[in-house]
Amino acid sequence: ATIDKTGWYLNTISCDTNGMSSFKICATAMATSNGDFDSNVALSQTLTIIKATPKILQYPQINLTGTTTASTLVYGQTYTITPDPSDTSQISTITSNTDTNPSPNINYTSSDNTIAKISGITVTIVGIGHFQILVTVSPTTNYNQILQSPSPQIYNTIQATPTITSFPTIPQSFVYAATPFTIPSTITTTNNDNPGPIISYSSSNSNATISSNTITVTGIGNFQILVTIHETQNFSEKIYTYPSPTTYYQTLLA
């Protein structure tokens, strides 16, 4: 400890140095010039220095771009946190960076690892629900630790929209009264839930019926196949149109 003696009539000094320790104040009264009083030395009670408790200056946040909000973090996506925990001066009130009091280690974790996982400054959404970013500041020589302090912002996650990554080859025309056509079961999607999604087929009009995955022509003209990827835990329902939203399969007379 150090003592500022400005304004004191006594010569006060510290009997110890800066750092985590205990010390006494040594007060020396000087002898008066007229000889009425001799000099004397007094020691204070032992004073103990304890670690300071740091505060969080700035809680980390997820970078939100475009239409993404704190309530629309999508399953399977990754996001970036700022500030970087290596920039300790932005995060906590521990500003010393010396050999006797080095800067702390700071890391981020998720309040619920079944919803979001955090590695460094990267957040990966692994479930549907909500979570907060927890900040841990390691203890240093002169400061206590901060253990898993939650950020005020609560983040909510939503289901991802599945896409079709491959669709079986289907003829562009069908003959009326011909043998029904069976759609091959080779369709794949980005839905990686376990169990995976139920996929169902339907016809866009009465020129064809689809039962399970079997197409039967019932009229002359055209139709489209509506492919429904049904909702699962982490993926929403989505309907796709084949051959495309603006093109059709043809039905012909025998």
Salt bridges, closest charged atoms under 4 A:
GLU237 OE1 - HIS230 ND1 3.46
